[in-house]
Amino acid sequence: MTCRTSFGQRTSLDILVRSRESVVTVEAPAKINLYLHVTGQRPNGYHDLDSVIVFTTVHDVITVTPHDTLTVQLSGPFGNHLAGLSNNNLAIRAAQLLAELVGIPAKAKITLNKILPVSAGLGGGSADAAAVLRALCRLWLVCPSEKELAAVALTLGADVPVCLKGCAAHVSGIGEVIKPLKLGAAPAAVVLVNPGLPLSTKTVFEAHRGPYSSPRPFNFLPSNIHDLARSLAQRSNDLTDAARTLCPEIDEVLNALNRTAGCQLARLTGSGPSCFGLFDGIKDAKTAATQISALKTDWWVKHTGLVADVTTLA
């Protein structure tokens, strides 16, 4: 792909590349916090974190095409949950900030196929924003530096930088310090469960009580599911108690996961209310997802795998 690092007149090759990229589609995978320690709070109210984040094969889909203005079209099972925010969601803000950064008009049609629940602790909005940044760089033929894009991402939200990085990583600071981790043979079998209720990240952080945790970062992810589960059991999601107080259904979700065969660890992800289970293998994960779905038909339940590198997806 040819990029314009200076924003003057396009060459004929630029135009040819643009014609091949007149429709750009990028996947925006859900993220999981394998653990999440709150290690402090800054004077501006932001919290310092210690967490390992991985990405799943369940994803939203972002498509961008040329347009005379900047607009977003929502679709998918959770698209209507964003209705009313179509001109002020993270996807639009990401496009506006990228256009300001590279000095061009913000013109594109963004289509968001919303597969992931909203306000679910799965980083869906952050993943969408990161996907928009990647997609529009291709559509507009612009190549900001990694540092410039990371700064834009952090402006959009604490989870956006790691979603932009797009790989398993240890995250610290408020989300801007990212150390990639090799996924290797870490578990590919995961069940995600959301009880169908939104939960505000801000509200959960405000409700968090108790002493701050010490960082316990991984230098690498154990390649064996049992070793990983044991290591994670020595860590926690510090937001769990606050989230459970605000959304008692989380207890029911965790109990449902723990009762299924092959579940090595069940835990809240992010600020919730979504939870995940790590399983011995895909067969156990599929069976667990089927069983939980049959018991709770109003819950969102997916069996999934993990993605080594988000940027290699469509």
Backbone hydrogen bonds, N-H to C=O, Kabsch-Sander energy under -0.5 kcal/mol:
donor,donor_aa,acceptor,acceptor_aa,energy
4,R,141,L,-2.7
5,T,3,C,-0.8
8,G,6,S,-0.8
15,I,11,T,-1.7
16,L,12,S,-1.9
17,V,13,L,-2.6
18,R,14,D,-2.6
19,S,15,I,-1.9
20,R,16,L,-1.3
21,E,17,V,-1.2
22,S,19,S,-0.8
24,V,64,V,-2.5
26,V,62,I,-3.2
28,A,60,D,-2.7
30,A,58,V,-2.7
31,K,122,L,-2.9
32,I,54,V,-2.9
34,L,32,I,-0.9
34,L,52,V,-2.5
35,Y,52,V,-0.7
36,L,236,S,-2.6
37,H,50,D,-3.2
39,T,37,H,-0.7
39,T,48,D,-2.3
40,G,48,D,-1.0
42,R,46,Y,-3.4
45,G,42,R,-2.3
48,D,40,G,-2.2
49,L,173,G,-3.1
50,D,37,H,-2.0
51,S,171,V,-2.2
52,V,35,Y,-1.1
53,I,169,A,-2.8
54,V,32,I,-2.2
55,F,307,V,-0.6
56,T,30,A,-2.5
57,T,305,G,-1.6
60,D,28,A,-2.4
61,V,113,N,-1.7
62,I,26,V,-3.1
63,T,111,T,-2.3
64,V,24,V,-2.7
65,T,109,K,-1.8
71,T,69,T,-0.6
71,T,108,A,-2.3
73,Q,110,I,-3.0
75,S,112,L,-2.4
78,F,114,K,-2.3
79,G,76,G,-1.3
81,H,78,F,-0.9
82,L,79,G,-1.5
83,A,80,N,-1.0
85,L,82,L,-2.3
88,N,85,L,-2.2
93,R,89,N,-2.3
94,A,90,L,-2.6
95,A,91,A,-1.9
96,Q,92,I,-2.5
97,L,93,R,-2.5
98,L,94,A,-2.2
99,A,95,A,-2.4
100,E,96,Q,-2.1
101,L,97,L,-2.2
102,V,98,L,-2.2
103,G,99,A,-1.3
104,I,99,A,-1.9
107,K,105,P,-1.4
108,A,69,T,-1.6
109,K,65,T,-2.8
110,I,71,T,-3.0
110,I,108,A,-0.6
111,T,63,T,-3.4
111,T,109,K,-0.6
112,L,73,Q,-2.9
112,L,110,I,-0.6
113,N,61,V,-2.9
113,N,111,T,-0.6
114,K,75,S,-2.8
114,K,112,L,-1.0
115,I,113,N,-1.1
127,A,123,G,-3.0
128,D,124,G,-2.4
129,A,125,G,-2.2
130,A,126,S,-2.4
131,A,127,A,-2.4
132,V,128,D,-2.3
133,L,129,A,-2.0
134,R,130,A,-2.1
135,A,131,A,-2.9
136,L,132,V,-2.9
137,C,133,L,-1.7
138,R,134,R,-1.2
139,L,135,A,-2.4
140,W,136,L,-3.1
141,L,137,C,-0.5
142,V,137,C,-1.9
143,C,4,R,-0.8
149,L,145,S,-2.5
150,A,146,E,-2.3
151,A,147,K,-1.8
152,V,148,E,-1.9
153,A,149,L,-2.8
154,L,150,A,-2.3
155,T,151,A,-1.6
156,L,152,V,-1.2
156,L,153,A,-0.6
157,G,153,A,-1.2
160,V,157,G,-0.9
163,C,159,D,-1.8
164,L,160,V,-2.5
165,K,161,P,-2.3
166,G,162,V,-2.6
167,C,162,V,-0.5
168,A,308,A,-0.6
169,A,53,I,-2.3
170,H,179,K,-2.9
171,V,51,S,-3.3
172,S,177,V,-2.4
173,G,49,L,-0.5
175,G,172,S,-1.6
177,V,172,S,-1.7
178,I,176,E,-0.8
179,K,170,H,-2.9
181,L,168,A,-3.1
186,A,183,L,-2.1
190,V,188,A,-0.6
190,V,304,T,-2.6
191,V,277,G,-2.0
192,L,302,K,-3.2
193,V,275,C,-2.5
194,N,300,W,-2.6
199,L,119,S,-2.3
204,V,200,S,-2.0
205,F,201,T,-2.5
206,E,202,K,-2.2
207,A,203,T,-1.5
208,H,204,V,-0.8
208,H,205,F,-0.8
213,S,38,V,-2.6
221,L,182,K,-0.6
228,L,224,N,-2.7
229,A,225,I,-2.5
230,R,226,H,-2.2
231,S,227,D,-2.3
232,L,228,L,-2.8
233,A,229,A,-1.9
234,Q,230,R,-0.6
234,Q,231,S,-0.9
235,R,232,L,-2.0
238,D,36,L,-3.2
238,D,236,S,-0.6
240,T,237,N,-2.0
243,A,239,L,-2.6
244,R,240,T,-2.8
245,T,241,D,-2.0
246,L,242,A,-1.7
247,C,243,A,-2.3
250,I,247,C,-2.1
251,D,248,P,-1.4
252,E,248,P,-0.7
253,V,249,E,-2.0
254,L,250,I,-2.7
255,N,251,D,-2.4
256,A,252,E,-2.2
257,L,253,V,-2.2
258,N,254,L,-2.6
259,R,255,N,-1.5
260,T,257,L,-1.4
263,C,260,T,-1.3
264,Q,262,G,-0.6
264,Q,278,L,-3.4
265,L,278,L,-1.0
267,R,276,F,-2.3
269,T,274,S,-2.2
272,G,269,T,-2.1
274,S,120,A,-1.9
275,C,193,V,-2.5
276,F,267,R,-2.8
277,G,191,V,-2.0
278,L,265,L,-2.4
279,F,189,A,-2.3
280,D,262,G,-1.2
285,A,281,G,-2.0
286,K,282,I,-2.7
287,T,283,K,-2.3
288,A,284,D,-2.6
289,A,285,A,-2.6
290,T,286,K,-2.3
291,Q,287,T,-2.4
292,I,288,A,-2.7
293,S,289,A,-2.3
294,A,290,T,-1.9
295,L,291,Q,-1.6
296,K,292,I,-2.5
299,W,296,K,-1.5
300,W,194,N,-2.7
301,V,299,W,-0.7
302,K,192,L,-2.4
304,T,190,V,-3.2
307,V,55,F,-3.0
310,V,166,G,-4.1
312,T,309,D,-1.5
313,L,310,V,-2.0
